[in-house]
Amino acid sequence: MENMKALILMYSVIGVFIMNLTYRVRIHSPLPCTVLFEEEEWKMLY
């Protein structure tokens, strides 16, 4: 049960982060990705 709680918490944090990204892009679409991600992060995702 403890492992399930940790997994749900991790998925919740990731979900909120993705929702935040979606909201920011819809409101401020011309922003570069460097505003939301560090250089290493966006390069890794690219």
C-alpha positions in Angstrom: 0.0 0.0 0.0 2.9 2.4 0.8 4.3 1.9 -2.7 1.0 2.6 -4.3 0.7 5.9 -2.3 4.2 6.9 -3.4 3.3 6.1 -7.1 0.1 8.1 -6.9 1.9 11.0 -5.4 4.5 10.9 -8.1 1.9 10.7 -10.9 0.0 13.6 -9.3 3.1 15.9 -9.2 3.8 15.0 -12.9 0.2 15.6 -13.9 0.1 19.1 -12.2 3.4 20.0 -13.9 2.0 19.0 -17.3 -1.2 20.9 -16.7 0.8 24.0 -15.7 2.9 23.7 -18.9 -0.3 23.4 -21.0 -1.9 26.4 -19.3 1.2 28.6 -19.7 1.6 27.8 -23.4 -2.1 28.5 -24.1 -1.8 31.9 -22.3 1.7 32.9 -23.4 2.3 30.9 -26.6 5.3 32.9 -28.0 7.4 32.1 -24.9 10.6 30.2 -25.7 11.1 26.8 -24.0 14.0 28.2 -22.0 11.5 30.0 -19.8 10.0 26.7 -18.6 13.0 24.4 -18.9 16.7 24.5 -18.1 19.0 24.1 -21.1 19.8 20.5 -20.2 16.1 19.6 -19.8 14.9 20.9 -23.2 17.9 19.4 -25.0 17.2 16.0 -23.4 13.5 16.3 -24.4 14.4 17.4 -28.0 
